[in-house]
Amino acid sequence: MPNVLSQAAAGLCTHGGTAQPIAGNPRVKLGGQPVLTIESRFAVDKCPNTVGTSPFPCVFAQFATGAARVRVMGKPVLLDTSAPTNTPTGASTKITRTQTRVKGM
């Protein structure tokens, strides 16, 4: 069963840039950190992607799907198996750090 993501989560874009959540839902916390919902985005930093010789880095990672059964204030929570799409490159981000106590479906 996948882990629910909190503000302490981290990831890497496919180009090697680091990704951190921008904001979680402060009404529900996991290990003292706000839980992330489908509305949460990750900021991608230091993405080395280029097109030709011009820099074309990933800036944000946005999730299209979340948990099917677990919601916070009506919004699906994010799971470590959720796959975001990066803007503007269309690449993806892999979640590399998450809490491990709360699971979701």
Summary of the structure (lengths in Angstrom):
residues: 105
radius of gyration: 13.7
end to end distance: 6.8
largest distance: 45.0
contacts: 337
relative contact order: 0.33
helix: 0%
strand: 49%
